[in-house]
Amino acid sequence: MDLKALVELPPWEWPEDTADQLLEIVRDTKADETVRLVAAELAGEVSVINDEVAEALLAIARTPSETEMLRLRALYSLGPAIEYADIDGFEDADEVAISEETFNRILGALRGLYEDKEIPESVRRAALEASVRAPQDWHSDAIRQAYLSDDGHWRLAAVFCMGFVSGFKDEIIQALHSGDEDLEYEAIIAAGNWELDEAWSHIAGLVASKETDKYLLMAAIEAVATIRPQEAEKTLAHLLVSLDEDIVEAAHEAISMAEEYSAADAEDDDEDSLK
């Protein structure tokens, strides 16, 4: 099966040998870069990534002779595997995508890339962005330093990272009101991740406004579901009749998510009352 066919299929329908196929392509330094970029992106899917694939992606990220674009793609593809491993743990060896040994080796290598001032700044930022998917003690200082930078790329990376590392409520709220739409987008996602009620009026305002850019609106819709799930249906109701199918679908999904959050909260309250 060629890469185009894989792109058109959902990952759960990929053939059993997909990981081996992708591994062969990403390792082939003589292959066309566009093909390797696609393969590296697909290799980040949790359904195919394993220790060998993860190590191959890491090797690309650490190799100076690889193009900057390919190194970035490899780093971004490592992010989801790191996050899932951090959340799920390593107790069931048959269920984990990557082993604990590989997980720890990747995190150490990503920190090394971030701290290496001799490599391209974009690679350092991507290493930080990938590594925060499994928060470590050193991340808070790194994020704070990036946020205080005069470089807009570092500030944007910092706000992205705040969605995974706790302790940056004030900075997230500040980014929401920065006037920079890219910062605002990442801040919306971070506010939703941390369920920041202080962000509610801003995010609800984005949902209510007809002038909100679509990509900000889509992020705000999802954030509504986690920040005030009990108000999600009322807040998003007008979007259910939008002429944009993407917006309608996002609103339905957010309302469903909010109902699950509310049900879970009610169950927790019942359990607490019995103690």
C-alpha positions in Angstrom: 0.0 0.0 0.0 1.4 3.4 -0.9 1.4 6.5 1.3 -1.4 8.2 -0.6 -3.7 5.2 0.3 -2.6 5.4 3.9 -3.4 9.1 4.1 -6.9 8.5 2.8 -7.6 5.7 5.4 -8.2 6.1 9.1 -5.3 4.7 11.1 -7.3 1.8 12.5 -7.8 0.5 9.0 -4.1 0.5 8.1 -2.5 -2.9 7.2 -0.6 -4.7 9.9 2.8 -4.1 8.3 2.3 -0.3 8.1 4.8 0.4 10.8 7.5 -1.6 8.9 6.7 0.2 5.7 6.9 3.7 7.3 10.1 2.7 9.1 11.8 1.8 5.9 10.9 5.1 4.3 11.9 7.4 7.2 15.2 5.6 7.4 15.9 6.0 3.7 18.1 9.1 3.4 18.0 8.7 -0.4 14.2 8.9 -0.7 12.5 12.1 -1.8 12.1 14.5 1.2 8.4 15.0 0.6 7.8 11.3 0.8 9.9 11.0 4.0 7.9 14.0 5.5 4.6 12.2 4.9 6.0 9.0 6.3 7.3 10.7 9.4 4.0 12.4 10.0 2.1 9.1 9.6 4.6 7.3 11.8 3.5 9.5 14.8 0.1 7.7 14.8 -0.3 5.8 18.1 -1.6 2.8 16.1 1.8 2.3 14.4 4.5 3.9 16.6 6.6 1.5 18.6 10.1 1.6 20.0 11.8 1.1 16.7 9.8 3.8 14.9 10.2 6.2 17.8 14.0 5.7 17.8 14.1 6.3 14.0 12.2 9.6 14.4 14.5 10.6 17.3 17.5 9.8 15.2 16.3 12.1 12.4 15.7 14.9 15.0 19.2 14.6 16.3 21.0 14.4 12.9 22.4 17.7 11.7 22.6 16.5 8.1 18.8 16.0 7.9 16.8 19.0 6.7 15.3 21.3 9.3 11.8 20.6 8.1 12.3 16.8 8.5 13.8 17.2 11.9 10.8 19.3 13.0 8.3 16.8 11.6 10.0 14.0 13.4 9.9 15.9 16.7 6.2 16.7 16.3 5.4 13.1 15.5 7.0 12.0 18.8 4.7 14.2 20.8 1.5 12.0 20.9 3.4 8.8 21.8 5.1 10.6 24.7 1.8 12.0 25.9 0.0 8.6 25.8 2.9 6.9 27.5 2.9 9.4 30.3 -0.8 9.1 30.8 -1.2 5.4 30.5 2.0 4.3 32.2 3.9 1.0 31.5 2.2 -1.6 33.6 0.7 -3.5 30.7 3.6 -4.2 28.2 1.1 -5.4 25.6 -0.8 -2.1 25.6 2.0 0.5 25.5 3.1 2.0 22.3 6.7 2.6 23.5 8.6 1.1 26.4 9.5 3.0 29.5 13.2 2.7 28.6 12.5 4.3 25.2 10.2 6.9 26.8 12.9 8.0 29.2 15.6 8.0 26.5 13.5 10.2 24.3 12.8 12.7 27.1 16.5 13.0 27.9 17.3 13.5 24.2 14.6 16.2 23.8 16.0 18.1 26.7 19.4 17.8 25.2 18.2 19.2 21.9 16.4 22.1 23.7 19.5 23.0 25.6 21.8 22.9 22.6 22.3 26.5 21.5 24.2 25.4 18.4 21.3 23.9 16.6 18.5 25.8 14.7 16.1 27.6 17.1 13.1 26.0 15.4 14.5 22.5 16.3 15.0 23.6 19.9 11.5 24.9 20.1 10.0 21.7 18.6 12.0 19.7 21.1 10.5 21.7 24.0 7.0 21.4 22.5 7.3 17.7 22.1 8.7 17.1 25.5 6.0 19.0 27.5 3.6 16.3 26.5 5.1 14.5 29.5 5.8 17.4 31.9 9.1 17.4 33.7 10.6 19.6 36.5 12.7 21.6 34.1 9.8 22.7 31.9 8.5 25.5 34.0 11.7 27.5 33.8 12.1 26.8 30.1 8.5 27.9 29.4 8.9 31.1 31.5 12.1 32.0 29.7 10.5 31.4 26.3 7.4 33.5 27.2 9.6 36.4 28.3 11.6 36.3 25.1 11.4 39.1 22.5 11.1 36.5 19.8 7.5 35.9 18.8 8.1 32.3 17.9 9.4 31.5 21.3 6.5 33.2 23.0 4.1 31.2 20.8 5.8 28.0 21.7 5.6 29.0 25.4 1.8 29.5 25.3 1.4 26.1 23.5 3.5 24.5 26.3 1.3 26.1 29.0 -1.5 23.9 27.8 0.4 20.9 29.2 2.4 22.3 32.1 0.5 23.8 35.1 1.2 27.0 36.9 0.7 29.6 34.1 -2.9 30.8 34.7 -2.0 34.5 34.6 0.2 34.1 31.5 -2.6 32.3 29.7 -5.1 35.0 30.5 -2.6 37.6 29.4 -2.1 35.8 26.1 -5.9 35.7 25.5 -6.0 39.5 25.5 -2.6 40.0 23.7 -4.2 41.0 20.4 -2.0 38.4 18.7 -4.4 35.8 17.1 -1.8 33.0 17.2 -1.1 33.6 20.9 -4.8 33.9 21.5 -5.5 30.5 19.8 -3.0 28.7 21.9 -4.2 30.4 25.0 -7.8 29.3 24.3 -6.7 25.7 24.0 -4.6 26.0 27.2 -7.5 27.6 29.1 -9.8 24.8 28.0 -7.2 22.2 29.1 -7.0 23.7 32.5 -10.7 24.6 32.8 -9.8 28.2 33.6 -13.1 30.0 34.6 -11.2 33.3 34.4 -11.1 32.8 30.6 -14.9 32.2 30.3 -16.1 35.7 29.4 -13.5 36.1 26.7 -14.1 32.6 25.2 -17.9 33.0 25.4 -17.6 36.3 23.7 -15.7 34.7 20.8 -18.4 32.1 20.4 -21.1 34.7 20.5 -19.5 37.0 17.9 -20.1 36.7 14.2 -16.7 38.3 13.5 -14.6 35.6 15.1 -12.2 33.9 12.7 -13.1 30.3 12.2 -10.0 28.8 13.6 -10.4 30.8 16.8 -14.1 29.9 17.0 -13.3 26.2 16.6 -10.9 26.3 19.5 -13.3 28.4 21.6 -16.2 25.9 21.0 -14.1 23.1 22.4 -13.0 25.2 25.4 -16.6 25.9 26.3 -17.2 22.3 27.0 -14.5 22.0 29.7 -14.6 25.4 31.3 -18.4 25.6 32.0 -19.9 22.3 30.8 -23.2 23.1 32.5 -23.6 26.2 30.2 -22.3 24.6 27.0 -25.6 23.8 25.4 -27.0 27.3 25.9 -23.8 28.9 24.8 -23.4 26.9 21.7 -27.1 26.5 20.7 -27.0 29.2 18.0 -24.1 27.4 16.2 -26.1 24.2 15.7 -27.9 26.0 12.8 -24.7 27.4 11.2 -24.3 27.0 7.5 -20.8 25.8 8.1 -20.8 22.0 8.6 -17.5 22.1 10.5 -18.9 24.5 13.1 -22.1 22.5 13.5 -20.2 19.3 14.0 -17.8 21.0 16.5 -20.8 22.4 18.5 -22.5 19.0 18.7 -19.2 17.3 19.8 -18.6 20.0 22.4 -22.2 19.7 23.8 -21.8 15.9 24.0 -18.4 16.3 25.7 -19.9 18.8 28.2 -22.7 16.3 29.1 -20.0 13.7 29.9 -18.1 16.2 32.0 -21.3 17.1 33.9 -22.2 13.5 34.4 -18.7 12.7 35.7 -18.9 15.7 38.1 -22.2 14.6 39.4 -20.9 11.1 40.0 -17.9 12.5 41.9 -20.3 14.6 44.0 -22.4 11.5 44.8 -19.3 9.6 45.9 -18.1 12.4 48.1 -21.5 12.7 49.8 -21.3 9.0 50.7 -17.9 9.3 52.4 
